[in-house]
Amino acid sequence: MAKKKKAPGGNTICLNKRAKHEYIIEQKFEAGVSLTGWEVKSLREGRAQLVDSYVIFKDNEAWLVGAHFTPLITASTHVVADPRRDRKLLLHAKEIDRLVVAVEAKGHTCVALALYWKNGRVKCEIALVKGKKLHDKRASEKEKDANREKQRAMAVHKA
């Protein structure tokens, strides 16, 4: 039997790199996403953005707000596609309760970090986060620079 080759770039569809810069990530969760047909086709092409997306809670349900899925011209000819519609996240009731309590606490919010494929389904990695202050951002930038310098020194030392 031939082994199935993995797609280049792995299973990740898109990342929210800005969230890691803007927030302190406290806890991560994996959620399923309720999608329509044209959205799945669009995700297979890698046409999604999570830059300004966040999670809200209404009626004991979690909703992904602000994610942008660019519709394909060929896949959505007969459908009126709304690229910024709210999408339902599929979580267990206990997880939703835990997140709702945490979000109601001062300074916490819930954002989407990544979209990826898992067993043929689209999953969304969401995180409970707390906003960084300006001095926290500066400290993390200094740490990144220091790590980069270490890597350069190690590369020079090996050569």
N, C-alpha and C positions, 0 to 999 in steps of 0.2 A: 504494500500500500504506500502510495506517495504521500509525503507529509505536505500539509498545506503551508504555503509561505505566508509569513506575516506581511502586512502592508508596511511600506516604509513610514517611519515615524511612529510606529506602534498603534495602540488603540485610542490614543488621545485625539479628540476632535478639535477642541480649543481650550485655552487656558485664560484665566483672568489674572495676569501678572500684576496688574495695578493693585489688586486686593492685598497681595502679600506686602506691598510697599506701604499701603495706607492703613492697614489694620494689624493688630496682634491676634493671631489665630489661636483660639483656646481649645476648640473641640471640632472635629470633622465628622460628617455624616455622609452616607451614600443614599441617594434617593433615585427612584425611577422617575421618568418623565413621560407624561401623557402627550403624545404627538399625533398629528394628522399625517397622511401619506406624503404630501409634498414636502413636509418638514423633514421626514426621514430621508427622502431622496436628496434634499439639500444638505443634510448632515453627512451623507455618504460622500459628497463632493467637498466637504470641509468648509461650508459656507455658514459659519456661525460666529457670533461675537458675544462675549459676556462682560464687556467692559463696564457698563453702568448697571449691571443686573443685581438684584437683591431678592430676598425672600420675604413675603408677607404671610400672615396667618389670618384666614377668614373662615368662620364656621367650622372650626376644628380641621381645617384643611390647609396645606401649604401651597403657595403659588409662587412661581418664578416670574418676576416682573422685570422688564427692561432688556431681556435677552433678544438679540436680533438674529433671525435666521433669514438669510437672503434667499428669496424664491428663485428656482430655476425657471427659465423661460419655457423650456420644453415640458417640464413636469407639471406646471400649474397653469395651463392654458384654459382649462374649463372651470377653474376655481379662483375665487377672489381671495388672494393670499394677503394676510396681515402679518408682516414680518415681526412686529413687536407685540403680538398678543400675549396675554398672561397664560402661562402653561402650568397645569396642575402637577405638583410633585407628589410622588407616591412614597409615603413613609408610614411606619407603624404608629399607632395612636400614642403609645408611650413616648416615642421619640418626639412627636409633635407636641405633646404636653410638656416635655422637658425643655424643648426649644421655646415654647410660648412663655414659660415661667422665666427663662433666662433673658429673653428679649425684652420682657416687661421691666427687668432690672435696668437701672440707669447705666447708660454708656455701652450697652451691648446691642448688636444687630446680627443679622444673618445674611450672608452673601454667598453667591455661587463662585466656586473656585475653578471648576473644570467640567467639561463634558467629555465622556469617553464611552467606548463600546465595551460591553461585558456580556459574553454569551449571546451575541446577536441583538442585545437590547441597549438602548441609550441610557446611561446613568449620569447623574449630576452629583458632583461632590460639592456639598454645601458646608459652610463652617459658621460656627458661632464665634464672632469676633468682637474686639473692642478697639476703638479708634486710637491710633498712635498720636502722640503729641509731636511737635516739631523737633524737640530734642531727641526723642526716640528715633525719628527718621534719620537724623544726623548720625546717631550712634550706629544704626544698622548700616548706613553708607560707609562709615569708617571701618566697620567690621568686614564688609565686602571688599573694600580696598586692601585691607591687611591680608585677607585670604588670597586675593589675586596676586599680591606681591610674594606671598609664601610659595604659591604655585610657580611663579616665574623663577624664583630662587631655586626651587627644587628642579625645575627643567634645566636650568643652567648648570646646576651641580651634577646632574645625571649625564649631561653631554660631554 
